[in-house]
Every structure is written in structure tokens, then in C-alpha cells.
Amino acid sequence: MAGRVLVIEDNQDIAELVRLHLQDLSLRVDTAGDGLRGLAMARAGVYDLLILDLMLPGLDGLEICRQLRSDDHYLPILMLTARSTEMDRVLGLELGADDYLTKPFSIRELVARVKAIFRRVAALGDTGAAALRIEHGGLLIDCDSRSVSLDGHLVQLTAREFELLLHFARHPGRVYRREQLLNEVWGASYEGYEHTVNSHINRLRAKIERNPAEPQFILTVWGVGYRFTDTAGDA
């Protein structure tokens, strides 16, 4: 692996432990102990991944995530927190975090999540310049800026919603079971449930479909799963 990682964590012991293990993956790792300094470093545009603690002095992780997702440059975010409630996890993901780990976590799981994020980012870049923009029936997906628009109007998606939509759009007509989507979009290390896919698709439809009750882009294949429209007749 090659890349540069920023760890924003006020617990020096945790930050050092993460740094040492990621360096074993041949990653370059910088650390910051407070939110304001960490945000400034993250916005330098030189990092391939941000590992972000939720509870930070100066500026908390949720606000850092919110501000970074308002920038043009996309930086993958793995969020760490001692909070374990579902609301905290959902809020972090809705603000644009790519993945989430609750303290205490095993270092092996952290390394697995980091590898999975780098694999997903690499997969997004492997399709070549010809696939940097995908357009279908008024829906435009810009892979470079990670932006989506419908009939010329910008659609705000979370990081996971974007990856899910992009995965569908790059494989039009292919039917995916829910467990396949969990493995290919969330990653093999994700310990989630199939209803996670359903809820993300429902939210995605609410944002990109002209009439979510009669979807044109993400179609249900009853008894099997979902597929992205592959014909002009669908959309």
C-alpha cells in the first residue's frame, strides 16, 4: 500500500498506536491532537485518508466532517469514537464519514477497515477517464468531484449513498442481492445487516428519483434484490 493518512486524535497513546500499525502498511502517517489544527492539516489536500476522533478539543469530529464535506476535494473519513449509540453512528455517516469504529476497537479491525477504504478508492479510479461522468435519463454522476445532479439540480448525498449509486450506475442491468451490496460497497469487514441496504436505497431514492414511489433508476427485482436501469425505457 502507498498513501498518506492523517490521524486526528487527542489521546496520544491511541494516536501513536494507530500510527505505528499503519506505518507497517507502508503508509505515511501524520497526527494532530486538536480539532482546529487537524482541520487545517486535512484541508492541505495531501492526504488519502482521515482517521477522525469524534470527541476533540477545539473543534469536534462531527463539525470537522461537516466542513470537509463542504469542500471540493474529497477525503475519505474513518470516524473513531467512544460513543456507541446508534444516533451518533448515523449522524457521523449522514455527515459523510465513510466508515465508523467504536472505541475500544481492535487494531486488526482498524487495519482491515483502512485497507477496505483504500481498495474502494482504488476501484473508483480504475475505470479510466471515459467513466468519470455517467449520465442517464437526466441523472449525472461526476466521479471526479463526487457530485450528483438530477435535471441540472445538485443532489446532496452522503459518502455511502454516493458509493452505492456509483456502484449501481457502473453495472447497469446487473441484479444485486443485499448481501452482495454489503460486501462490495460496505466492505467484507462490515458487520451490518441487510436492512442497512434497504434503508440506504430508500434514502437514495428519496433524493434521486423524481417519484420515489415509482423509481426510474434503482429498480427492485422482487424476491432477489435491486438493479440500476439499463434501458432508455426504464428511465
C-alpha positions in Angstrom: 0.0 0.0 0.0 1.1 3.6 -0.6 -0.6 6.7 0.6 -0.7 9.4 3.3 -3.0 9.3 6.3 -3.9 12.0 8.9 -5.0 10.9 12.3 -6.9 13.5 14.4 -6.9 12.0 17.9 -6.4 13.8 21.2 -5.4 10.6 23.1 -1.7 10.4 22.3 -1.4 6.7 23.1 -4.2 5.8 20.6 -2.8 8.1 18.0 0.7 6.6 18.4 -0.6 3.0 18.2 -2.6 3.8 15.1 0.4 5.5 13.5 2.8 2.6 14.2 0.4 0.0 12.7 -0.4 2.0 9.6 3.3 2.6 9.0 3.6 -1.2 8.9 1.4 -1.0 5.8 3.9 1.5 4.2 1.6 4.4 4.8 2.9 7.8 5.7 1.1 9.0 8.9 0.7 12.4 10.4 -1.1 13.2 13.7 -3.0 16.1 15.2 -4.2 16.4 18.8 -6.9 19.0 18.4 -9.7 19.7 16.0 -8.7 23.2 14.7 -5.1 22.1 13.8 -6.4 18.8 12.4 -8.9 20.6 10.1 -6.2 22.9 8.8 -4.0 19.9 8.1 -6.8 17.9 6.4 -7.6 20.8 4.1 -4.0 20.9 2.9 -5.1 18.4 0.2 -2.1 16.0 0.6 -3.9 13.1 2.4 -5.6 10.0 1.1 -7.4 9.1 4.3 -8.5 10.8 7.5 -8.9 8.9 10.7 -11.0 11.2 12.9 -11.9 11.0 16.6 -15.4 12.3 17.4 -14.6 14.0 20.8 -11.8 16.6 20.2 -10.7 19.8 21.9 -11.2 23.0 19.9 -13.5 21.5 17.2 -15.3 18.2 17.4 -15.2 15.5 14.8 -18.7 15.9 13.6 -18.0 19.6 12.7 -14.7 18.7 11.1 -16.6 16.1 9.0 -19.3 18.7 8.1 -16.8 21.3 7.0 -14.7 18.9 4.9 -17.7 17.6 3.1 -18.5 21.2 2.0 -15.1 21.4 0.3 -14.5 20.4 -3.4 -11.7 18.0 -2.5 -13.0 14.6 -1.4 -11.1 13.0 1.5 -12.2 9.5 2.8 -13.0 9.6 6.5 -12.9 6.8 9.1 -14.5 8.0 12.3 -13.4 6.8 15.8 -15.4 7.5 18.9 -16.1 6.3 22.4 -19.8 7.0 21.8 -21.7 3.9 20.8 -25.3 4.9 20.4 -27.0 4.3 17.0 -27.8 8.0 16.7 -24.1 9.0 16.9 -23.2 6.4 14.3 -26.0 7.5 12.0 -25.2 11.2 12.4 -21.5 10.6 11.6 -22.4 8.6 8.4 -25.0 11.1 7.4 -22.4 13.9 7.6 -20.2 12.0 5.2 -18.0 9.6 7.1 -17.1 6.6 5.0 -16.8 4.2 7.9 -17.1 4.1 11.7 -15.3 2.3 14.6 -16.4 2.5 18.2 -13.8 2.5 21.0 -12.4 0.3 22.2 -11.6 -1.3 18.9 -9.1 -4.0 17.9 -6.2 -2.8 15.9 -6.7 -5.7 13.4 -10.2 -4.4 12.7 -8.9 -0.8 12.2 -6.3 -2.1 9.7 -8.9 -4.1 7.9 -11.2 -1.0 7.6 -8.3 1.1 6.3 -7.4 -1.5 3.7 -11.1 -1.7 2.6 -11.3 2.1 2.2 -8.1 2.1 0.1 -9.4 -0.7 -2.1 -12.7 1.1 -2.7 -10.9 4.3 -3.6 -8.6 2.4 -5.9 -11.6 0.7 -7.6 -13.2 4.1 -8.2 -10.1 5.2 -10.0 -9.6 2.1 -12.1 -12.3 2.7 -14.6 -10.4 5.3 -16.6 -11.2 8.8 -17.8 -14.1 7.6 -20.0 -16.2 6.7 -17.0 -15.5 9.9 -14.9 -19.0 11.1 -15.8 -22.0 8.8 -16.0 -25.3 10.3 -17.4 -28.6 8.5 -17.7 -32.1 10.0 -18.1 -31.2 13.4 -16.6 -29.1 11.9 -13.8 -25.5 13.0 -13.9 -22.8 11.4 -11.7 -19.4 13.1 -11.7 -16.9 10.7 -10.3 -14.1 13.2 -10.1 -15.9 15.7 -7.9 -18.2 13.0 -6.3 -21.2 15.1 -7.2 -24.7 14.1 -8.4 -27.3 16.2 -10.2 -30.8 15.5 -11.5 -32.2 17.6 -14.3 -29.4 20.1 -13.6 -30.1 20.4 -9.9 -27.4 19.3 -7.4 -28.3 16.4 -5.2 -26.7 16.2 -1.7 -25.6 12.6 -1.0 -23.7 11.1 1.9 -20.4 9.3 1.1 -22.0 5.9 1.4 -25.0 6.9 -0.7 -22.7 8.2 -3.4 -20.7 4.9 -3.5 -23.9 2.9 -3.6 -25.3 4.9 -6.5 -22.0 4.8 -8.4 -21.7 1.0 -7.9 -25.2 0.6 -9.4 -24.6 3.0 -12.2 -21.3 1.3 -13.3 -23.1 -2.0 -13.6 -26.5 -1.2 -15.3 -28.9 -4.1 -15.5 -27.0 -6.3 -13.1 -29.1 -7.6 -10.3 -27.5 -7.4 -6.8 -28.6 -9.3 -3.7 -28.5 -7.3 -0.5 -25.6 -9.4 0.9 -23.6 -8.7 -2.3 -24.1 -4.9 -1.9 -23.0 -5.1 1.7 -19.8 -6.9 0.7 -19.0 -4.8 -2.4 -20.0 -1.3 -1.2 -19.6 -1.5 2.6 -16.7 -4.0 2.5 -16.3 -7.6 3.7 -15.3 -6.4 7.2 -18.6 -4.5 7.7 -20.6 -6.1 10.5 -24.0 -4.9 9.4 -27.4 -6.3 8.4 -29.2 -6.5 5.1 -31.8 -3.9 6.2 -28.9 -1.4 6.1 -29.0 -1.8 2.3 -32.8 -1.2 2.3 -32.6 1.9 4.3 -29.8 3.4 2.2 -31.7 2.6 -1.0 -34.8 4.2 0.4 -32.9 7.4 1.3 -31.1 7.4 -2.1 -34.4 7.0 -4.0 -35.9 9.9 -2.0 -33.0 12.1 -3.3 -32.5 11.0 -6.9 -35.9 9.7 -8.1 -38.5 12.1 -9.5 -41.1 10.0 -7.8 -39.6 7.6 -5.2 -42.9 5.6 -5.2 -42.2 4.8 -8.9 -38.4 4.7 -9.2 -36.8 5.1 -12.6 -33.1 4.5 -11.7 -32.8 2.0 -8.9 -35.3 -0.8 -9.5 -36.5 -3.6 -7.3 -36.2 -7.1 -8.5 -38.8 -8.8 -6.3 -37.5 -11.8 -4.3 -33.9 -11.1 -5.4 -32.6 -7.6 -4.9 -32.0 -4.4 -6.9 -30.6 -3.3 -10.2 -29.8 0.0 -12.0 -31.8 0.8 -15.1 -30.1 -0.3 -18.3 -32.5 0.8 -21.0 -34.0 4.1 -22.1 -37.4 2.6 -21.5 -36.7 2.2 -17.8 -35.7 5.8 -17.3 
